[in-house]
Amino acid sequence: MLQRAMRACGQRFGLQTLLLGYLLLLCFATPGFALPAGAGKAAAQASASSTQVELEGELEVLHEDDFKNKKSRTRHFLNSKSGERYELKAKGRFPHLLSGSKIRVKGTQDGNQLALDSSGGTNLQVLAQPSLTRMGAQKTAVFLVTYQDNPVQPMTASAVQDLLFNTVNNFYRENSYQQAWLSGTVFGWYTIPVPSSNCDVYAISNAAKNAALAAGADLSAYTNFVYMFPKSACFTWAGLADIGGNPSNAWINGSFTLRTVGHELGHTFGLLHAQALNCDVSPIASNCNSITYGDPADIMGSALSGHINAVYKETLGWLNNGSTPPITTVDTSGSYTLDPYETNTANTKALKILKSIDPTTGKKTWYYIEYRQPQGYDSDLNQFTNMAKGVTIRLGADDINEASNLLDMTFNSIATTSIWSNSDHEDGALLVGNRFTDTAAGMTISATWANASGAGVDISFAQASCTRVKPTVLISPSQSTSVVSGTPVSYTVTVTNNDSSGCGSSTFNLQSVIPSGWSVNLATSTLTVNPGNVGSTTLTTTSSSNALAGSYNIGVSATNVANTSFSGTGSASYSIGSTSAAALATSISTDKSSYVVGSTVTLTVSASSGGMPLANANITFKVTKPNGSVATQTTTTGSNGQAVYKLRLNKQKDPVGTYQASSTAAVNGSLANASTSFAVQ
C-alpha cells in the first residue's frame, strides 16, 4: 500500500519530490533520529543543486552518550544570523569548540546541511568563544516531563530534588573545592502534549518550558536547563547535552543517576570525555589509540562517579586559579609532594610537566600527575587493583582542544576485577619504587613514597637541547566592536616563544597584514622573548573611509630571526557597521529642465562611496508638486551606482509650475541627500 501511494505521489508531483519524501520517511522511521528545529522546512526547500555560501552565527555542539554500548556521537549545528539552522559536516575531525561560539563558515549548503571543505582554516573561523570557567552558583532548572500516551513517573519530584541539589550538587562542590555548586528548582511532573513516539528532543524541551511558564515559573535567571523523562525507545542514548554554552541544555533519557546527570552536566560545563591511552607495549608510543570513556576513575570516563581529573579542573578554574588549590608546574629536577587529590587544602593537588610542543601549531601537551585516595566521591577507587596505591599520570593539552588521556603505567598486566570491561587501565597507577621515562622529553618520573597523607614524586630532566618551534601569535580582541569606517581600532598582539628551554631567548620580527588602502601602526616591529614566555605589543589600524560594512581580517606574523622557517600568524576581525558619512555622496538629475503636462519625467540618482559607484544603496525619491501633493518612490542602485524613477504627469490632476525633487541615499546607517527642480508648462 505504501509503495502504491508513493508511486501515485511520484506521478503527481514528480520523481524528485518523491525521493525527498522517501528519504524523510526513512529518517523518521529510524529510532533515535530527530531533525533539529526548523530542519524540516529547510529540507523541504532543498534544491537539486548545492550552493556555495559564507555564513556567520552561533555554534551549537550536541553530544550523545550511549553508556550501555560505550558509544558516543557529537553533532555540530550553526544557528545563523538570519534565523536558519544548519548541521555542519566536515572532512576529518571537527575542532573542539563550545556551544555559544561565534563562528564564520564557508561551504556547500544542501538543504539543512552545510558541508565544509575542511574542518578548519579558511572554512571555519572562530570569532569569539565563551569562557570555560565555572565558579559560584550554577543556576539550574530541572524539568520533569512524561508523555501523554505513557504518563509514568519513574521517580518522585522530591527524589529528583534530592538527586540534583543534594547528591549531584555535593559532587560538584567537592570537585571544585567548594568553588562551584548547583542552585535551582525542579519543575513538574508535567504531562506534555508529546507522544512517546516523537523523537525530537526539542519538542520535549519546548513543551517542558511551556508547561513551566504556564504554571507561573520565571525561567529568566537560569543558565542550565535539564530535561528528565521516562526512558524512551526513540533514543539509544542515556544522556544528550550541549558541550558548553550559556544557557546550556541536557536531556536525560530515564537514567536518573549521579553517573548520568553528573556526566551530562560536565558536558554542559564544556568538558569532553576522560579517555585512556592504549599503546599496548608501553605507556606512550607512536601508534596509540584513545579509548572513549576509558578513564575508570573519572565521572567523565567510565562507570564510576569519581573526581574530574586535573586537566579539566584547571580549565574550569577549580585548580590553580588563585583562590583554588595549586598545580605545580615542574621544569627543574627535584623531589615533589602531592596531597590527596580529593582534600580541600592549600597544598599541591597535581604536578604539571611539559611533554611536547607541536612545531606547526605551537600547541603544548602536558603530563598531569595526581595522587588519588578512596575518600569522598572517589571512595569507590578501592575496587581497583592499584589506582589508590600510586600516582596516576594523564596527558592533556593546554587549550582543552583535546580530551584528557589516562596512561597505563602497568601496561604489561591486566587487572583481575573490572566494572567497565576496560581492565587494562584499572591497575594503571605508577606504584612506589617504579619509574616512567619519556626519552623524547628528556624526563623521568619516579614514585618514591605514598601513604594516607600524600605521595612523593621525583622528577629528573636530562640536559636541555634546543628545539625550535613556531611561535604562537594571538590578537585580541578577536573581533572589534562595530565601528564607522575610518575609525582607528587598537589590538593587543601577543607572541609566545614555544622553543625548548635549551634555545635561550629569541627575537621575532613582526609584520602586519591589512586590507589595501588601510593604515596600520605597530608599537614595535620586534619582540625578544624567552622560551615558554610571552611578549606583547599594540597594533592600531584604520580602515579606509570608503570601506563598506562587514568584517575584515587583520593579521600579524612573527618570524624567528634565528631561523626564519619558524614563523607563526594570528588574526582578528575589524568590524565596520556603517560607511563614513563623508565617503557617501549622491546627486539627483532630470532628463530635461522643462516638461508639458502628460509627459514623463525621468529622475536619476547617482550614489558613490569614495568616488566609486555604490551598488545596492537604498534610494528614496520625493517629488513635491506646486499644489503641495507629494509623490515618492523607493528603490536601490544598480551596479553602476544609479537608480531611476519615472514620474508620469497626469493631464487632469498635475498642475503647471515648479516641482521640487529630492533624494536620500542610505547605506548601513549612513545618509546622503540631494535635490533639484524642474518646470511643468
N, C-alpha and C positions, 0 to 999 in steps of 0.2 A: 504494500500500500504506500509506504514512504517513497519507494522508488518511482511508482507511477505518479505520485504527486510532484516529485521533483522533476520528472520528465515533462509534465504539463507546465510546471513553472518555467522550465528552460525554454519551451516553445513560446511561452507568452512573453517572457522578459529577456530572453537571450542567454547564451551559454555562460558569458562572463558573470552575470548576476547569479546564475545557478551555482557555479563553482564557489563563489564567495559565500553564498548561503550554506553550502555543504560544509565548507571549512569551519564556519562559525558553529554549525550544528555539532560537528565533531568536537570542537573545543568545549562547548557547554556540556557535552556528554562525558567529558573526562573528569574523574574525581580530583578535587584539589585545584582545579583551574578556575580562575576568576579574572575577567577583564577588569583593568583599572577603571575608575570612574571616568566617564567620557570617552572610553576607548571604543565602545560600540558605535557611537556617532562617527568617530574618526575612521573606523574600519569601513563603515557603510559608504563613506565618501572617498575611499581609496580608488585611485585610477589605475589603469593597467600599466602606466609608465611611472617611474620613480622620479623624484625631484631633488635636485641638489639645493640644500638650504643651509643657512647660518642662523642659529637661534641663541637667545640668552634666556636664562630663567633660574629656577631653584631646583636643585637636585634632591631627589628622594631615594634613599637606599633601603630596600626591604630585604630582610634575611629570614629564611625559614629554617627551623630546627626540627629534624625528624630524629629524635634521640633513639627511638626503638631500633631503627635501621642504620643508625650512625651516619646519616646523610644530611647535608645542608645545601642550601642554594641561596644566592644573592642576586637580586634584580635591581636595575637602576632605571629611574624614571626622571624625565625632565618636565617640570611644570613651567611652561613658557610664560613670558610676559603677557602674551595675548590670551592666556587662559586655557590653552590646549595642553594636553598631557601626552607624552610620547615615551615609549620604552626604548632605552638606549642599548644598542648592540655594538660590541667592539671586537675586532680581531685580536686574539690573545687576551691577556689579563687586563681587566679594568682596574685602574688605580684605586686604592682605598681612599675614598672621600666620605665625608659625613653628610647625612641628610641636613638640608639647610644651606649647603654650599651654593654660592652663586657661581654659575659657570656659563661659558660660551662654547657652543659645539658647532662643528661643520660636518655634514654627512649627507647621506641619501635618505630622504623621507619616503616611506611607502606606507600609507595609511597611518596607523598609530605607532609605527616603529621608525626609529631613526638609526641607521647603520653608520657607524664611524669607520673611516678607512683604517684607522689605527686607534689604540687605546689612549694615546697621549699626544704630545707635540702640538702642532697647529690645529689638530682636530678637536682638542679639548683643552680649553684654557680656564683655569680656576681664577675667578675674580675676587672671591672672598670666602673664608671658611669660618664657621662658628667655633667658639672656644670649646676645648675638651674638659676644662677644669670644672669639677663638681664639688662645691663646698656649700655647707649650710643646708637649710631645709629644701628638699626636693618635693615641690608641691605636686601631689599625685591624686588623680581622680580615678576610682575603680568602678567600672560599670558591670553589674551582674545582669545578664540577659538570657532569656530562654526562648525557644521557638514556639510559634503559635500552634504548630501541629504536634509538638512534643514538649510540653511545658514542664520539664523536670528541673529540679533544683538540686544538683549534686552536693552542695554544701550550704549551710545556712549563712545568711549575711553576717551574723556575728562571728562565725568561724572564719570567714574571709577577712573580716576586720582584724581578727587576731593574727591571721597568717601574714597579711600585708604590713600592718602597722605595729606588730609586735615581733614576729619571727623574722620577716624579711628586713624590717626596719633595724632590728638589733644586729642583723648580719652586716648591714652596711655601716652602722655606727662602729662596730668593732673593726671592720676592714679599713675604715677611714680614720681610725684612731680618734673617734668622736668628732670628726670634722664634717660629716655629711650624714643626713638621715632623711627618712620619708615622713611627710606630713600631708594629710589629706582626708578624704572621705570615701566611703563605699556607698554607691547609689544602686538601688534595686533590692530585690529582683524585679525586673521588668519583663513582661511577655511582649516581645516585639512583633510587628506585622511582617515577619520574615520567615519563610518556611525553612526547615532544616535542609532542604534540597538546594537552597540558594547558596552558591559557593563564592559569593562576592563579599569579601571581608569589609568593604566599605559600606555595603548595605547594612551590615551588623553594627559598625561603629556609628554610622549616621543615625540609625534607628535608636541606638542606645543614648546618644546625646539628646536627640529629640524627646525621648521619654523623660530624661532627667530635667530638661528645660521645661517641659510641660508640667512637671511636678514642682516647679519653682526653684530649681537649682541654679546657682550662679557659677558658671564654669570659667569665668574670665581670669581667675587667679592661678589656674593650674598649668603646669608645664609638661607633665607626664600624664598620658591617658592609657589606662589598661582596661581591655575589654575581655571579660571572662564568661564563657558559655559552656554548656554541656558538650561533651565530645561529639564531634560531627564527622560522619564518614566522608564528607566533602573534602576534608583536609587530611593529608598524611602526616603533617607536622603537629608537634605538641605546642609549639610557640612560633609566632611571627612577630618581628619587631623592626622598627627603624634602627639604622645604625647612626646614632646621634640624633641631632635635630632638636629644635626648640620652637614649638612644642614637639614632643615625640609620642609615638603610638606603639602599643604592644597588644597582641591578640593571644589569648590563652585558650587552647582547644581541649578543655576538660581535664588538664593536668594541673590541679590546684595544689602545687607543692613548692617548697622553697627552691628546690633544684630548678624547676622550670621558670617560675616567676622571677627568682633572683637572677637567673641566666639571661632572660629576655630584658630585664631592666638594665643589666650590664651592657647589652647591645645598645639600648637607648642612650646610655651614657657615652657611647662611641667605641666600645670595646669589641675586638674581634675574638676569635676562639683562642683558647690556650692550647697550643699544639705541642706535639712531641716530635723530635727529630730522630728518624730511623736511618742509621748508617750501617747497620749490620755488624761491621768488624771493628768499629771504633766509635767514640762519642761524636766525632766530626770527621767528615771526609768529603770528597768532591762529588759523590754520587748519592747523596742523602735525599730522602723524601719526607715531607711533613705529614703527620697523622692528625687529621681533624679530630677534635675532642681528645687528643692524645695525652694531655697533661692530667694525671689522675688526682692531683692534689688541689685542683683549681675549679671553682664553680663554672668558669668559662671553658673548662675542659670536659673531663669525663664525669662519672656518676656521682662523685662526692660533691657536697656543697662547701668546699674548702675555701680558704682565703684566695683572693685575687693576687696574682704574682706581682713582683716589684716593678716589672717593666710597665705594666698598666697602671699601678698605683702612682708611679712617678708622673705619668702623663695626666692623670686625674687630679693631681695636686695633693694626694694623700700621703706622699712621701717626698722629702727633700724640698719642701715649699716654705721654709722659714718657720711656720708655726707647727709643722708636722715633723715626725721623726726623720732623721737624716739617712741619706745614702752616701757612702764614702766612695768617691772616685779614686781609684788606685792607679798611680803612674810611676811609683817607685817601689823597689823591693822592700819587704818588711813583713812583720807579723801583725795581724789584724784580728779584732774580736767582734763577733756578731752576737747581738741579743736575740733571744727567741723572737721570731718574726711577728707573733700574734700580740705581744705585750705592748701596752701603750706607755713607753718610756722614751727618754730623750737620747737613748744610745743608738748606735748604728744598726739599722734593720737589714741592710743589704750592701754588698760591695759591687762596684761597677768598674769593669776593666775593658778598655778599648781592644776589640778583636781585629777589626779591619776597616778600611775606608775604600769605598768604591772609587776607582780612579776616574771614572766618567762622570758620575753624578755627585761625588763628594759625600754620599750617604755613609754614615758611621754605623757599624754594628758592634754591640757590646755584649760582654758576659755579665750576667747578674747572678750574684751568689747570695742565697738565703739559708737560714737555719730554722727549719720548721719543727714545732713541737705539738704533741696531741693535746691541745687545750683550746677552749673556746670553740669557734666554728671549725677549727682544724682537729677536733677531738677524734675524728674517725681515721686519722693518719696511722693509728696503731694497727689498722687492718693490713697495712702493707709491711713487706719484709724489712725495709731499712729506711724508708723515707724520713723518719724522725731520728735516725741514728747517725746521720752525717749531714753534710751541706748539699743543697741542690743547686744546680747550675743551669741557667737558661740563657738563650740568645734573644736579643731584642734590638730593634732599630731605634735611632734617636728621634724619629718623627712619627712613630707608630704607623708607618705605611705598611708594615708587615706584622703578622701575628707573632706572639712570643713562641719560643720552642724550647721545651724541656730536653736536656741532654741525658743520655743513659750512661752513667759512669760505671755500671757493671754490665756492659753490653754482651759479655760472654756467658751470662747466666739468665735464667728465667725464674720469675717468682713462682712460688708453689701455690699461692692463692690469688684469685683475681675476681674483682667485682665488675669489671668492664671489658673483659676479653682483650686487654692490652697489657699483659703481664710483664712484657719486656721492660717497661718503664716504671713499674710499681716497685722495683728494687733499684731505682736509678740514682740514689744519693751517692756522693763521694764520701766513703767511710774514713774514719780516723786511721792514719797510717798510709792512706793511699794518696796518689797524686795524679794530676792531669796536666799534660803538656801540649801546648799549641806551638809547634815549631815555627809556623809562618808568622805568628805574632811575637815569637821570642819570649814566651811567658809560661810559667809553671804555677799551678795551684795545688797546694798541699793542705789536707785536713789534719790538724795537729792534736786537737782535743775537743771533747764535747761532753756537756752534762746539762743538768736542768737549768743552769743559769746562763748558758751560752755556748759558743763554739769558737775555736781558734783556727785561723787560716793563715798560712804563709804564702806570700806571693813573691816570686822572683822573676826578674827580667834579664834577658841576655843583653849584651851591649847593643845599643840602638844603632841601626843603619839608616841611611837616608832613602826614603821612598817618596817621590814627588807625586802629588795627586792634583787634579783640577780643583781650583778654589770654588767655593760656593758663593754666589752673588745673590743678594736679596735686595729688593727695592720696596720701601714702604712709604705710604700706604700702597697696597697692591692696586687699588683703584681710587682715583681722586674723587672728591665731591664734584658735582656737576657745576661747571663754570661757563661764563660767556667767553667766546673766542677772543684771543688776545690777552687773556689773563695769565700772569705768572703763577706757576704751581711748583712747590718745593717738595722734594722726596729725600728720604734718608737712604743712602746706599751703604750696605754692609758687605764686607768681604771676609769670609772665613778661610784661613790658611789650613788646608787639610793635609799638608805634608806630615810625614812622621817626625818625631821629636829629634831624630838624628840630623835633620836638614838645617836646623837653625832658622833664623828669620828670613823671610823672602819679601822682595819688593814687587808690587803688582802695578802695571800700567793700566789706567782706566780710560775707556773710550766709550762715549755715548753714541746711541743710535736713535735719531728722532726723525719725524716726517720732514720732507723737503720744505724749505721756507720758514721753518721754526727756528727760534733761538734757544741756546742752552748754555748753562754755566755750571761747571763742576768746581766745587770749592778747592779741590786738589786733584791733580791728574795722576798721582801715585800714592800708594799706601804701603807701608812696611809693617808686616805682621808676623808674629812668632807662630810656630806650629800649634794648632789647636785653638788659637786665639782669633779675635775678630777686630777688624779695623773698619772705620766708618767715615763717610763724608756726606756732603749735601749736594744734590743736583737740583737746579732750578731751570725749568723750561717754560717757554711762552709760545703758544700756538700763533699761527698767522691770523691776522684779523678777519680774513675771509674764509677761515676753516669752517666747514659745515658741522652741524650737530652729529655726535656719535662718539665712539670710544676709539682712541688712538694708542698704539703701542709705543711705549718708551723703553728703550733697552740700554744696558750698560754691560760692557765686557771687562774682565780683569785678567790680564795676562802676566804670568810669572816671568820676570826679567831673566832669571837664571836659566829657564827653559821655556821658550815661547810656545811649545806644543801643549803646555798645561795652561789652558785658558777656560774660564767659566763665564757664563752670561746670566743675567737676570732681567726681568721685565716687569712692567706695571702698565696701568691704563690711565690715560689722560682723557677725562670725560667732558665733552662740550655739550651743554644743554641748549644753547642758543647762539646764533651768529651775532657778532657785534653789530649794533645798530648802524654804526658809522660805515660798515662794509656793505650794508644793504642799500641799494639805490633803485629808484624806479622813475618812470616817466609815462605820460599818457598823451596820446595824439589822436587827431581825427583825419580821415582821408580827404576832407575838404574843410574850408573855413565857413562855407555858407551852403544851406540846403533849402529845398522847397518842400512844403507840406506834401506828404505822400511818398517821399523818397526814404532811403535807408542810410542811417549814419553808421559808419564803421569806426569804432574806437579801438585803439591798440595800446596795450600796456606792455612796457619792456621792463623786466626786473633783472638786476645783476648783483653779484657779490664780488667785491674786489676787482671790478671791471670785467668780470666774466659772466656770460649769460647764466641765469639761475633757473633751472628746471624745477617743476613741482612746487613753486611758490603759490600760496593761496592769494587770489586776486578778487577784490570786491569792487565792482563798478557802481557808481552812483551818478545819476543824471537828474538835476533839479530843473524843472521847466519854469517858464515865466509865470505861470499861474500857481506855482508852489507845489504842484504834484511831483512825485519822485518815482523814478524807475531804477531798479537795482538788478544786478546780475553777479553771481559768484562763480568763479571757475579757477583753473590752475594753469600755470605757464607750461609750455611745451619745452622740448629740448633746446629750442632757440631762445628761451627766456621770455617768450611773448605769449600774451593772452588777448583774445579778440572778443568784442561784444558788438553785435549788430542790432541797432535800435531802429525799428520801423516807425516813421512819423505818421500818425493817423490823421487823415484829412478832416474828420469831423471833430475830433477831441483835442488834438495838439495845437496850441496857439503859436502865432508867429512871435519872434522876439529873440532874446539872447538866452541860451541854455548853458548852465554851468555843469561841467563834467569833472568828476574826481575819482581817484582810485586809491586803494590801500593794498599794499603787498605785505604779506605776513609769512615769516619763516621761523619756526621754533621759538616763538615768543617775540621776535624782532619785527618791527613795523616800519614801513616807509610809505609816505603819501605823495601824491602828485595831483595836479589839477590843470584844466584848460577850459576853453569855452568855444561855442560855435553859434552861428546865427541861423535862424529859420525865417524864410520870407513867404 
